[in-house]
């Protein structure tokens, strides 16, 4: 793939890539309408309507065709335009302009294809332009050497949303399900919405802070969490690179306070949406420093220091939302407008690719000697 400097407007490459992306989105989206019981998420279907998704699907098909035509007219090499057109034709052939947003029956198991497509579409629309216009690392490629690995992580975590949802709720329901918490739930839900929401942010961030710190300070858990730190190309997809064991433990610890305090449905939904966007933001390749807001909420600069490769800055900025939690426990680091020189791990031979990284923690310790183990315990 080309670097950002060589991909120029007016050559047809950008419009061709957009056409392929939108064409693929629409092609997979048709299957969500055809098999909603198996490919859509019941909880997520409550947020949108079938008719609104039909309108969005039609708009995406038309947009994909438009960008394919633009690419075909501007580019000397027509392959991107032709691939986009093929996806559009296939989508239309499958009934993309005439899908039926019918009632959905209940099934025991399902994949979260709708959640994957909508989240991927929205995050790409929001963050790809930001990274192109306001990049922190201008030399970093849009399609760097490991972007496919991060995309696989993104796809797996979204498609298996039911699986991860069920297993991460188990610890909370198992240990606290027998306690009568209805009174506490009513008290919390009677709070003003903004107070309840900020309380949800704080209590979950506090639990995740110590879970996150625990992963860094214990060698066995660091085997799993090191995968998240292995990326040397911080961008909007980098936050998705998380081992499934890491996902299970971290999300479980976030779910415990949500279950105990019984936050309202709207608070829970806002929390989920905020975290989905915020997690992408803090890993993104953007130089925007957000002014005074960076001292209130975690920002890319703040979180990039957490991923810093320099051992002198290990063990900082564990909080996901509120930097003041790091201040309370002595792990805060935000040097004005400075950014880390690079991110990633010191190991030159760290495994590449989703499958190799998935099995790596079970087969080999990342500590070759006591010195390295001591070094990583400070992260």
C-alpha contacts under 8 A as a table, 3 or more apart, distances in Angstrom:
res1	aa1	res2	aa2	distance
1	X	143	X	6.19
1	X	144	X	7.74
2	X	5	X	7.96
2	X	6	X	6.00
2	X	7	X	6.23
2	X	141	X	7.17
2	X	142	X	7.98
2	X	143	X	7.59
3	X	6	X	5.45
3	X	7	X	6.42
3	X	139	X	7.44
3	X	140	X	7.24
3	X	141	X	4.71
3	X	142	X	6.55
3	X	143	X	7.68
4	X	7	X	5.32
4	X	8	X	7.78
4	X	132	X	7.63
4	X	138	X	7.60
4	X	139	X	7.39
4	X	140	X	7.55
4	X	141	X	5.88
4	X	142	X	6.35
5	X	8	X	7.07
5	X	139	X	7.95
7	X	11	X	7.82
7	X	13	X	7.01
7	X	14	X	7.22
8	X	11	X	6.16
8	X	13	X	7.82
8	X	14	X	7.68
9	X	12	X	7.20
9	X	13	X	7.92
9	X	14	X	6.95
10	X	74	X	6.51
11	X	14	X	7.57
11	X	71	X	7.72
11	X	74	X	5.58
11	X	75	X	5.35
11	X	76	X	7.96
12	X	15	X	5.38
12	X	16	X	5.99
12	X	70	X	6.76
12	X	71	X	4.15
12	X	72	X	7.04
12	X	73	X	7.49
12	X	74	X	4.77
12	X	75	X	4.45
13	X	16	X	5.00
13	X	17	X	6.19
13	X	71	X	6.56
13	X	75	X	6.72
13	X	80	X	7.18
14	X	17	X	5.21
14	X	18	X	6.22
14	X	71	X	7.77
15	X	18	X	5.04
15	X	19	X	6.08
15	X	67	X	5.09
15	X	68	X	6.70
15	X	70	X	6.56
15	X	71	X	5.28
16	X	19	X	5.03
16	X	20	X	6.31
16	X	67	X	6.35
16	X	68	X	5.68
16	X	70	X	7.81
16	X	71	X	5.04
16	X	72	X	7.82
16	X	80	X	4.75
16	X	81	X	5.06
16	X	84	X	6.93
17	X	20	X	5.17
17	X	21	X	6.16
17	X	80	X	6.43
17	X	84	X	7.98
18	X	21	X	5.09
18	X	22	X	6.09
18	X	64	X	7.11
18	X	67	X	6.70
19	X	22	X	5.27
19	X	23	X	5.82
19	X	63	X	7.43
19	X	64	X	4.35
19	X	65	X	6.73
19	X	66	X	7.70
19	X	67	X	5.14
19	X	68	X	5.26
19	X	80	X	7.80
19	X	81	X	7.01
19	X	84	X	4.97
19	X	85	X	7.78
20	X	23	X	4.98
20	X	24	X	6.01
20	X	64	X	7.10
20	X	68	X	7.91
20	X	80	X	6.95
20	X	81	X	7.62
20	X	83	X	6.30
20	X	84	X	4.22
20	X	85	X	7.93
20	X	87	X	7.22
21	X	24	X	5.32
21	X	25	X	6.25
21	X	64	X	7.92
21	X	84	X	7.75
22	X	25	X	4.96
22	X	26	X	6.18
22	X	60	X	6.05
22	X	61	X	7.08
22	X	63	X	7.38
22	X	64	X	5.27
22	X	84	X	7.93
23	X	26	X	5.22
23	X	27	X	6.08
23	X	60	X	7.45
23	X	61	X	6.42
23	X	64	X	5.48
23	X	65	X	7.91
23	X	84	X	5.64
23	X	85	X	7.54
23	X	87	X	4.99
23	X	88	X	5.36
23	X	91	X	7.75
24	X	27	X	5.01
24	X	28	X	6.22
24	X	84	X	7.90
24	X	87	X	6.07
25	X	28	X	5.47
25	X	29	X	5.94
25	X	60	X	7.88
25	X	117	X	6.40
25	X	121	X	7.65
26	X	29	X	4.80
26	X	30	X	6.35
26	X	57	X	5.99
26	X	60	X	6.38
26	X	61	X	6.09
26	X	88	X	7.54
26	X	91	X	6.48
26	X	96	X	7.55
27	X	30	X	5.63
27	X	31	X	7.42
27	X	87	X	6.34
27	X	88	X	7.15
27	X	90	X	6.93
27	X	91	X	4.74
27	X	96	X	7.78
28	X	31	X	5.51
28	X	32	X	7.02
28	X	117	X	7.95
29	X	32	X	5.17
29	X	33	X	6.92
29	X	57	X	7.12
29	X	114	X	7.25
29	X	117	X	7.31
30	X	33	X	5.31
30	X	34	X	6.38
30	X	91	X	6.88
30	X	94	X	7.17
30	X	95	X	7.41
30	X	96	X	5.87
30	X	99	X	7.14
31	X	34	X	4.82
31	X	35	X	5.82
31	X	36	X	7.64
31	X	39	X	7.58
32	X	35	X	5.39
32	X	36	X	5.00
32	X	39	X	5.52
32	X	40	X	6.28
32	X	113	X	7.00
32	X	114	X	6.48
33	X	36	X	5.47
33	X	99	X	6.41
33	X	100	X	6.51
33	X	101	X	6.24
33	X	102	X	7.92
34	X	99	X	7.70
34	X	100	X	7.72
35	X	38	X	5.70
35	X	39	X	6.03
35	X	40	X	8.00
36	X	39	X	5.14
36	X	40	X	5.11
36	X	104	X	6.31
37	X	40	X	6.20
37	X	104	X	5.89
37	X	105	X	5.91
37	X	106	X	6.31
37	X	107	X	6.17
37	X	110	X	6.83
38	X	107	X	7.16
38	X	109	X	6.93
38	X	110	X	4.44
38	X	111	X	6.07
39	X	110	X	5.71
39	X	111	X	4.80
39	X	112	X	5.70
39	X	113	X	5.24
39	X	114	X	6.74
40	X	44	X	7.74
40	X	45	X	7.29
40	X	110	X	6.77
40	X	111	X	6.26
40	X	112	X	5.13
40	X	113	X	5.78
40	X	114	X	5.14
40	X	115	X	7.27
41	X	44	X	5.18
41	X	45	X	6.06
41	X	110	X	7.07
41	X	111	X	7.05
41	X	112	X	5.30
41	X	113	X	7.79
41	X	114	X	6.88
41	X	115	X	7.02
41	X	162	X	7.68
42	X	45	X	5.14
42	X	46	X	6.83
43	X	46	X	5.62
43	X	47	X	7.57
44	X	47	X	5.51
44	X	48	X	7.17
44	X	115	X	7.08
45	X	48	X	5.50
45	X	49	X	6.84
46	X	49	X	7.38
48	X	52	X	6.92
48	X	53	X	7.36
49	X	52	X	5.32
49	X	53	X	6.42
50	X	53	X	5.17
50	X	54	X	6.19
50	X	101	X	4.69
50	X	102	X	7.39
51	X	54	X	4.98
51	X	55	X	6.36
51	X	101	X	6.28
52	X	55	X	5.19
52	X	56	X	6.25
53	X	56	X	4.90
53	X	57	X	5.99
54	X	57	X	5.08
54	X	58	X	6.26
54	X	99	X	6.88
54	X	101	X	7.17
55	X	58	X	5.20
55	X	59	X	6.23
56	X	59	X	5.07
56	X	60	X	6.15
57	X	60	X	5.14
57	X	61	X	6.27
57	X	96	X	7.27
57	X	97	X	7.92
58	X	61	X	5.23
58	X	62	X	6.32
58	X	96	X	7.04
58	X	97	X	5.97
59	X	62	X	5.22
59	X	63	X	6.05
60	X	63	X	4.96
60	X	64	X	5.97
61	X	64	X	5.14
61	X	65	X	6.28
61	X	88	X	6.21
61	X	91	X	7.85
61	X	96	X	7.82
62	X	65	X	5.16
62	X	66	X	6.15
63	X	66	X	4.97
63	X	67	X	6.23
64	X	67	X	5.32
64	X	68	X	6.10
64	X	84	X	6.76
64	X	85	X	7.72
64	X	88	X	7.00
65	X	68	X	5.00
65	X	69	X	6.23
65	X	84	X	7.22
65	X	85	X	6.30
65	X	88	X	6.65
66	X	69	X	5.27
66	X	70	X	6.32
67	X	70	X	4.94
67	X	71	X	6.02
67	X	81	X	7.80
68	X	71	X	5.07
68	X	72	X	6.04
68	X	80	X	7.61
68	X	81	X	4.51
68	X	82	X	7.19
68	X	84	X	5.78
68	X	85	X	6.19
69	X	72	X	4.98
69	X	73	X	6.20
69	X	81	X	6.81
70	X	73	X	5.21
70	X	74	X	6.20
71	X	74	X	5.20
71	X	75	X	5.55
71	X	78	X	7.36
71	X	80	X	7.38
71	X	81	X	5.44
72	X	75	X	5.70
72	X	76	X	7.93
72	X	78	X	5.60
72	X	81	X	5.28
72	X	82	X	7.64
75	X	78	X	6.08
77	X	80	X	7.68
78	X	81	X	5.40
78	X	82	X	6.12
79	X	82	X	5.05
79	X	83	X	6.08
80	X	83	X	5.22
80	X	84	X	6.27
81	X	84	X	5.18
81	X	85	X	6.20
82	X	85	X	5.01
82	X	86	X	6.13
83	X	86	X	5.08
83	X	87	X	6.41
84	X	87	X	5.28
84	X	88	X	6.34
85	X	88	X	5.01
85	X	89	X	6.09
86	X	89	X	5.15
86	X	90	X	6.10
87	X	90	X	5.14
87	X	91	X	6.10
88	X	91	X	5.04
88	X	92	X	6.16
89	X	92	X	5.13
89	X	93	X	5.99
90	X	93	X	5.01
90	X	94	X	6.24
91	X	94	X	5.18
91	X	95	X	6.54
91	X	96	X	5.21
92	X	95	X	5.06
92	X	96	X	4.59
92	X	97	X	6.18
93	X	96	X	7.11
95	X	98	X	5.17
95	X	99	X	5.82
96	X	99	X	5.71
107	X	110	X	7.12
109	X	162	X	7.67
110	X	162	X	6.96
111	X	159	X	5.03
111	X	160	X	5.88
111	X	161	X	7.04
111	X	162	X	6.94
112	X	115	X	5.25
112	X	116	X	6.21
112	X	158	X	5.93
112	X	159	X	4.37
112	X	160	X	6.31
112	X	161	X	5.79
112	X	162	X	7.14
113	X	116	X	4.96
113	X	117	X	6.12
113	X	158	X	7.21
113	X	159	X	5.55
114	X	117	X	5.27
114	X	118	X	6.09
115	X	118	X	5.40
115	X	119	X	5.88
115	X	158	X	6.41
115	X	159	X	7.60
116	X	119	X	5.43
116	X	120	X	5.88
116	X	155	X	6.51
116	X	158	X	5.06
116	X	159	X	6.31
117	X	120	X	5.22
117	X	121	X	5.91
118	X	121	X	5.10
118	X	122	X	6.06
119	X	122	X	5.22
119	X	123	X	5.90
120	X	123	X	5.29
120	X	124	X	5.95
121	X	124	X	5.31
121	X	125	X	6.11
122	X	125	X	5.11
122	X	126	X	6.13
123	X	126	X	5.16
123	X	127	X	5.79
123	X	128	X	7.79
123	X	236	X	7.81
123	X	277	X	7.33
123	X	280	X	7.64
124	X	127	X	5.40
124	X	128	X	5.27
124	X	129	X	7.99
125	X	128	X	6.19
125	X	129	X	6.93
126	X	129	X	6.45
126	X	130	X	6.83
127	X	130	X	4.93
127	X	131	X	6.07
127	X	236	X	6.50
127	X	281	X	7.67
127	X	284	X	7.50
128	X	131	X	5.21
128	X	132	X	6.18
128	X	236	X	7.67
129	X	132	X	5.01
129	X	133	X	6.07
130	X	133	X	5.29
130	X	134	X	5.58
130	X	135	X	7.26
130	X	286	X	6.81
131	X	134	X	5.32
131	X	135	X	4.71
131	X	136	X	7.84
131	X	235	X	7.88
131	X	284	X	7.22
131	X	285	X	5.61
131	X	286	X	5.37
132	X	135	X	5.88
134	X	286	X	5.35
134	X	287	X	5.90
134	X	288	X	6.85
135	X	138	X	5.54
135	X	285	X	5.49
135	X	286	X	4.34
135	X	287	X	5.61
136	X	285	X	5.46
136	X	286	X	4.65
136	X	287	X	4.22
136	X	288	X	7.95
137	X	140	X	5.53
137	X	285	X	6.64
137	X	286	X	7.68
140	X	144	X	7.06
140	X	233	X	7.14
141	X	144	X	4.81
143	X	146	X	7.80
143	X	147	X	5.81
144	X	147	X	5.54
144	X	233	X	7.38
145	X	148	X	7.70
146	X	149	X	5.31
146	X	150	X	6.64
146	X	231	X	7.98
146	X	352	X	7.98
146	X	353	X	7.72
147	X	150	X	5.19
147	X	151	X	6.15
147	X	237	X	7.51
148	X	151	X	4.97
148	X	152	X	6.22
149	X	152	X	5.19
149	X	153	X	6.50
149	X	241	X	7.85
149	X	353	X	5.48
149	X	354	X	5.68
150	X	153	X	5.09
150	X	154	X	6.26
150	X	237	X	5.84
150	X	238	X	6.02
150	X	240	X	6.19
150	X	241	X	5.48
151	X	154	X	4.92
151	X	155	X	6.12
151	X	237	X	6.67
151	X	240	X	7.68
152	X	155	X	5.06
152	X	156	X	6.06
152	X	354	X	6.97
153	X	156	X	5.27
153	X	157	X	6.15
153	X	240	X	5.60
153	X	241	X	5.46
153	X	242	X	7.06
153	X	354	X	7.13
154	X	157	X	5.52
154	X	158	X	6.31
154	X	237	X	7.28
154	X	240	X	5.14
154	X	241	X	7.30
155	X	158	X	5.33
155	X	159	X	5.99
156	X	159	X	5.27
156	X	160	X	6.01
157	X	160	X	5.42
157	X	161	X	6.17
157	X	164	X	7.73
157	X	240	X	7.85
158	X	161	X	5.12
159	X	162	X	7.95
160	X	163	X	5.25
160	X	164	X	6.26
161	X	164	X	5.27
161	X	165	X	5.83
162	X	165	X	4.99
162	X	166	X	6.10
163	X	166	X	5.34
163	X	167	X	6.28
164	X	167	X	5.37
164	X	168	X	5.92
164	X	247	X	7.83
164	X	248	X	6.81
165	X	168	X	5.45
165	X	169	X	6.28
166	X	169	X	5.38
166	X	170	X	6.53
167	X	170	X	5.31
167	X	171	X	7.81
167	X	248	X	7.04
167	X	252	X	7.95
168	X	171	X	6.61
168	X	172	X	7.92
168	X	248	X	5.62
168	X	249	X	7.34
168	X	251	X	5.93
168	X	252	X	4.39
168	X	255	X	7.06
169	X	172	X	5.61
169	X	173	X	6.31
169	X	252	X	6.23
169	X	255	X	6.42
169	X	256	X	7.75
170	X	173	X	5.25
170	X	174	X	5.73
170	X	252	X	7.86
171	X	174	X	5.15
171	X	175	X	6.09
171	X	252	X	6.58
171	X	256	X	7.42
172	X	175	X	5.54
172	X	176	X	5.65
172	X	177	X	6.99
172	X	252	X	7.27
172	X	255	X	6.81
172	X	256	X	4.90
172	X	259	X	6.52
172	X	260	X	7.73
173	X	176	X	5.37
173	X	177	X	4.40
173	X	178	X	7.95
173	X	259	X	7.69
174	X	177	X	5.74
174	X	178	X	7.85
175	X	178	X	7.36
176	X	179	X	5.56
176	X	260	X	7.11
177	X	180	X	7.84
180	X	183	X	7.63
181	X	184	X	5.33
181	X	185	X	6.19
181	X	260	X	6.99
181	X	261	X	7.67
182	X	185	X	4.98
182	X	186	X	6.19
183	X	186	X	5.22
183	X	187	X	6.33
184	X	187	X	5.10
184	X	188	X	6.21
184	X	261	X	6.28
184	X	262	X	7.46
185	X	188	X	5.23
185	X	189	X	6.07
185	X	260	X	7.83
185	X	261	X	5.48
185	X	262	X	4.62
185	X	263	X	6.70
186	X	189	X	5.16
186	X	190	X	6.09
186	X	262	X	7.92
187	X	190	X	5.22
187	X	191	X	6.90
188	X	191	X	5.57
188	X	196	X	6.69
188	X	261	X	6.61
188	X	262	X	7.08
188	X	263	X	6.41
189	X	196	X	7.12
189	X	262	X	7.48
189	X	263	X	5.93
189	X	264	X	5.56
191	X	195	X	6.34
191	X	196	X	5.71
192	X	195	X	5.36
192	X	196	X	6.17
193	X	196	X	5.12
193	X	197	X	6.03
193	X	267	X	7.33
194	X	197	X	5.04
194	X	198	X	6.11
195	X	198	X	5.28
195	X	199	X	6.06
196	X	199	X	5.08
196	X	200	X	6.15
196	X	263	X	7.34
196	X	267	X	7.15
197	X	200	X	5.03
197	X	201	X	6.25
197	X	267	X	5.62
197	X	270	X	8.00
197	X	271	X	7.36
198	X	201	X	4.95
198	X	202	X	6.11
199	X	202	X	5.08
199	X	203	X	6.05
200	X	203	X	5.44
200	X	204	X	6.04
200	X	258	X	7.13
200	X	263	X	7.34
200	X	267	X	7.76
200	X	271	X	7.60
201	X	204	X	5.59
201	X	205	X	5.96
201	X	271	X	7.21
201	X	321	X	7.33
202	X	205	X	5.13
202	X	206	X	6.05
202	X	321	X	7.91
202	X	322	X	7.40
203	X	206	X	5.10
203	X	207	X	6.40
203	X	257	X	6.61
204	X	207	X	5.17
204	X	208	X	6.09
204	X	253	X	7.77
204	X	254	X	5.07
204	X	255	X	7.62
204	X	257	X	6.18
204	X	258	X	7.22
205	X	208	X	4.95
205	X	209	X	5.82
205	X	254	X	7.47
205	X	319	X	6.42
205	X	320	X	6.14
205	X	321	X	6.31
205	X	322	X	7.27
206	X	209	X	5.07
206	X	210	X	6.70
206	X	319	X	7.51
206	X	325	X	7.14
207	X	210	X	5.64
207	X	211	X	6.30
207	X	253	X	6.08
207	X	254	X	6.23
207	X	257	X	7.74
208	X	211	X	4.88
208	X	212	X	5.77
208	X	250	X	6.47
208	X	253	X	6.32
208	X	254	X	6.02
208	X	319	X	7.27
208	X	320	X	7.44
209	X	212	X	5.16
209	X	213	X	6.11
209	X	318	X	5.53
209	X	319	X	4.98
209	X	320	X	7.06
209	X	325	X	7.87
210	X	213	X	4.95
210	X	214	X	5.91
211	X	214	X	5.04
211	X	215	X	6.36
211	X	249	X	7.88
211	X	250	X	6.41
211	X	253	X	7.06
212	X	215	X	5.22
212	X	216	X	6.63
212	X	250	X	7.31
212	X	318	X	6.26
213	X	216	X	5.13
213	X	217	X	6.26
213	X	315	X	7.95
213	X	318	X	6.31
214	X	217	X	5.17
214	X	218	X	6.19
214	X	221	X	7.75
215	X	218	X	5.83
215	X	219	X	7.83
215	X	221	X	4.98
215	X	222	X	5.25
215	X	225	X	6.35
216	X	219	X	7.46
216	X	221	X	7.25
216	X	222	X	5.43
216	X	225	X	7.35
216	X	315	X	7.67
216	X	376	X	7.39
216	X	377	X	6.29
216	X	378	X	7.52
216	X	379	X	5.78
217	X	222	X	7.23
217	X	376	X	7.58
217	X	377	X	4.72
217	X	378	X	6.85
217	X	379	X	7.16
218	X	221	X	5.62
218	X	222	X	6.02
218	X	377	X	6.77
219	X	222	X	4.95
219	X	223	X	6.53
219	X	373	X	7.15
219	X	376	X	7.96
219	X	377	X	7.20
220	X	223	X	5.49
220	X	224	X	7.57
220	X	365	X	7.71
221	X	224	X	5.53
221	X	225	X	6.44
222	X	225	X	4.85
222	X	226	X	5.49
223	X	226	X	5.49
223	X	227	X	7.35
223	X	360	X	7.88
223	X	361	X	4.98
223	X	365	X	6.53
223	X	366	X	6.32
224	X	227	X	5.91
224	X	228	X	7.90
224	X	243	X	5.94
224	X	245	X	6.84
224	X	246	X	6.13
224	X	361	X	5.65
225	X	228	X	5.48
225	X	229	X	6.96
225	X	242	X	7.09
225	X	243	X	6.95
225	X	246	X	6.16
226	X	229	X	4.98
226	X	230	X	6.09
226	X	345	X	7.84
227	X	230	X	5.05
227	X	231	X	7.74
227	X	241	X	6.92
227	X	242	X	6.34
227	X	243	X	6.59
227	X	357	X	6.76
228	X	231	X	6.83
228	X	238	X	7.94
228	X	239	X	7.33
228	X	240	X	7.98
228	X	241	X	5.17
228	X	242	X	4.99
228	X	243	X	7.26
229	X	307	X	6.13
229	X	343	X	7.86
229	X	344	X	5.46
229	X	345	X	6.48
230	X	344	X	4.82
230	X	345	X	5.39
230	X	350	X	7.62
231	X	234	X	6.66
231	X	238	X	6.80
231	X	241	X	7.97
231	X	343	X	7.16
231	X	344	X	5.21
231	X	345	X	7.77
232	X	342	X	7.13
232	X	343	X	5.14
232	X	344	X	4.62
232	X	345	X	7.83
233	X	238	X	7.28
233	X	343	X	7.36
234	X	237	X	7.85
234	X	238	X	5.59
234	X	283	X	5.64
234	X	284	X	5.91
234	X	285	X	5.76
234	X	304	X	7.76
234	X	343	X	7.48
235	X	238	X	5.30
235	X	239	X	7.82
235	X	280	X	7.93
235	X	283	X	5.43
235	X	284	X	3.83
235	X	285	X	4.56
236	X	239	X	6.84
236	X	280	X	5.01
236	X	281	X	6.46
236	X	283	X	5.74
236	X	284	X	4.24
236	X	285	X	6.88
237	X	240	X	5.75
237	X	241	X	7.67
237	X	280	X	6.78
237	X	283	X	7.64
237	X	284	X	7.54
238	X	241	X	5.71
238	X	280	X	7.74
238	X	283	X	6.14
238	X	284	X	7.52
239	X	242	X	7.32
239	X	279	X	6.35
239	X	280	X	6.02
239	X	283	X	5.80
242	X	246	X	6.34
242	X	247	X	6.49
243	X	246	X	5.15
243	X	247	X	6.30
243	X	357	X	7.79
243	X	358	X	6.34
244	X	247	X	4.88
244	X	248	X	6.10
244	X	358	X	7.82
245	X	248	X	5.08
245	X	249	X	6.31
246	X	249	X	5.42
246	X	250	X	5.94
247	X	250	X	5.35
247	X	251	X	5.76
248	X	251	X	5.55
248	X	252	X	5.91
249	X	252	X	5.13
249	X	253	X	6.26
250	X	253	X	5.28
250	X	254	X	6.41
251	X	254	X	4.97
251	X	255	X	6.05
252	X	255	X	4.99
252	X	256	X	6.27
253	X	256	X	5.32
253	X	257	X	7.51
254	X	257	X	6.32
254	X	258	X	6.86
255	X	258	X	4.96
255	X	259	X	6.01
256	X	259	X	5.24
256	X	260	X	6.11
257	X	260	X	4.96
257	X	261	X	5.93
258	X	261	X	5.64
258	X	262	X	5.80
258	X	263	X	6.22
258	X	268	X	7.89
259	X	262	X	5.13
259	X	263	X	7.57
263	X	267	X	6.20
263	X	268	X	6.32
264	X	267	X	5.23
264	X	268	X	6.19
265	X	268	X	5.05
265	X	269	X	6.11
266	X	269	X	5.10
266	X	270	X	6.08
267	X	270	X	5.19
267	X	271	X	6.02
268	X	271	X	5.05
268	X	272	X	6.22
269	X	272	X	5.13
269	X	273	X	6.21
270	X	273	X	5.17
270	X	274	X	5.94
271	X	274	X	5.13
271	X	275	X	6.06
272	X	275	X	5.25
272	X	276	X	6.13
273	X	276	X	5.14
273	X	277	X	6.39
274	X	277	X	5.37
274	X	278	X	5.82
275	X	278	X	4.94
275	X	279	X	5.71
276	X	279	X	5.58
276	X	280	X	6.70
277	X	280	X	5.34
277	X	281	X	6.23
278	X	281	X	4.89
278	X	282	X	6.22
279	X	282	X	5.63
279	X	283	X	6.74
280	X	283	X	5.59
280	X	284	X	6.21
281	X	284	X	5.15
281	X	299	X	7.23
281	X	300	X	6.47
282	X	298	X	6.99
282	X	299	X	5.08
282	X	300	X	3.91
282	X	301	X	7.51
282	X	302	X	7.71
282	X	303	X	5.86
282	X	304	X	7.50
283	X	300	X	5.75
283	X	303	X	6.88
283	X	304	X	6.86
284	X	300	X	6.37
285	X	300	X	7.66
286	X	300	X	7.18
287	X	300	X	7.89
287	X	301	X	7.63
288	X	300	X	7.97
289	X	294	X	6.83
289	X	299	X	7.27
289	X	300	X	7.53
289	X	301	X	6.64
289	X	337	X	7.53
290	X	293	X	5.56
290	X	294	X	5.72
290	X	299	X	7.51
291	X	294	X	6.12
292	X	295	X	5.71
292	X	296	X	7.33
293	X	296	X	5.17
293	X	297	X	6.07
294	X	297	X	5.38
294	X	298	X	5.95
294	X	299	X	5.65
294	X	302	X	7.51
295	X	298	X	7.35
295	X	323	X	6.58
295	X	324	X	7.90
296	X	322	X	6.15
296	X	323	X	6.41
296	X	324	X	7.35
297	X	321	X	5.45
297	X	322	X	5.02
297	X	323	X	6.25
298	X	302	X	5.85
298	X	303	X	6.74
298	X	319	X	7.61
298	X	320	X	6.45
298	X	321	X	5.14
298	X	322	X	5.90
298	X	323	X	5.94
299	X	302	X	5.18
299	X	303	X	6.25
300	X	303	X	5.23
300	X	304	X	5.80
301	X	304	X	5.22
301	X	305	X	6.56
301	X	334	X	7.83
301	X	339	X	6.18
302	X	305	X	5.64
302	X	306	X	7.08
302	X	317	X	6.95
302	X	333	X	7.55
302	X	334	X	6.11
303	X	306	X	5.01
303	X	307	X	6.72
303	X	317	X	6.62
304	X	307	X	5.05
304	X	308	X	6.25
304	X	339	X	7.34
304	X	340	X	6.86
304	X	343	X	7.30
305	X	308	X	4.89
305	X	313	X	7.37
305	X	316	X	7.33
305	X	317	X	7.31
305	X	333	X	7.56
305	X	334	X	7.68
305	X	339	X	6.86
305	X	340	X	5.80
306	X	313	X	7.79
306	X	314	X	6.99
306	X	315	X	7.26
306	X	316	X	5.58
306	X	317	X	5.46
306	X	318	X	7.06
307	X	343	X	5.30
307	X	344	X	6.28
308	X	311	X	7.77
308	X	313	X	6.76
308	X	314	X	7.13
308	X	340	X	5.80
308	X	341	X	7.60
308	X	342	X	6.06
308	X	343	X	4.44
308	X	344	X	6.55
309	X	314	X	7.94
309	X	342	X	5.96
309	X	343	X	4.64
309	X	344	X	5.17
309	X	345	X	5.75
309	X	346	X	6.69
310	X	313	X	5.90
310	X	314	X	7.12
310	X	342	X	7.79
310	X	343	X	7.92
311	X	314	X	5.21
311	X	375	X	7.31
311	X	379	X	7.50
313	X	316	X	6.65
313	X	379	X	7.74
314	X	376	X	7.98
314	X	378	X	5.69
314	X	379	X	3.94
315	X	318	X	7.60
315	X	331	X	6.60
315	X	378	X	5.26
315	X	379	X	3.78
316	X	326	X	7.68
316	X	331	X	4.72
316	X	332	X	5.71
316	X	333	X	6.04
316	X	379	X	7.15
317	X	323	X	7.08
317	X	326	X	5.95
317	X	331	X	5.84
317	X	332	X	5.35
317	X	333	X	6.38
318	X	326	X	6.63
318	X	331	X	7.33
319	X	322	X	5.99
319	X	323	X	6.06
319	X	325	X	6.37
319	X	326	X	6.13
320	X	323	X	7.84
322	X	325	X	5.92
322	X	326	X	7.79
323	X	326	X	5.37
323	X	327	X	6.56
323	X	332	X	6.90
324	X	327	X	4.71
324	X	328	X	6.18
324	X	332	X	7.75
325	X	328	X	5.12
325	X	329	X	6.54
326	X	329	X	5.26
326	X	330	X	5.85
326	X	331	X	4.80
326	X	332	X	4.68
327	X	330	X	5.15
327	X	331	X	6.12
327	X	332	X	4.96
328	X	331	X	7.92
329	X	332	X	7.93
334	X	337	X	7.97
334	X	338	X	7.81
335	X	338	X	5.62
335	X	339	X	7.93
340	X	343	X	7.19
345	X	348	X	7.86
347	X	350	X	5.57
351	X	356	X	6.02
351	X	357	X	5.97
351	X	360	X	7.49
352	X	356	X	6.43
352	X	357	X	6.58
353	X	356	X	5.64
353	X	357	X	6.18
354	X	357	X	5.28
354	X	358	X	6.03
355	X	358	X	4.99
355	X	359	X	6.50
356	X	359	X	5.57
356	X	360	X	5.92
357	X	360	X	4.98
357	X	361	X	7.44
358	X	361	X	7.16
359	X	362	X	5.58
359	X	363	X	6.51
360	X	363	X	5.29
360	X	364	X	5.97
361	X	364	X	5.90
361	X	365	X	6.57
362	X	365	X	7.96
365	X	368	X	7.44
367	X	370	X	7.26
367	X	372	X	5.80
367	X	373	X	5.37
368	X	372	X	6.62
368	X	373	X	7.66
369	X	372	X	5.57
369	X	373	X	6.43
370	X	373	X	5.00
370	X	374	X	6.12
371	X	374	X	5.16
371	X	375	X	6.17
372	X	375	X	4.90
372	X	376	X	6.20
373	X	376	X	5.26
373	X	377	X	6.18
374	X	377	X	5.14
374	X	378	X	6.94
375	X	378	X	5.68
375	X	379	X	7.41
376	X	379	X	5.30
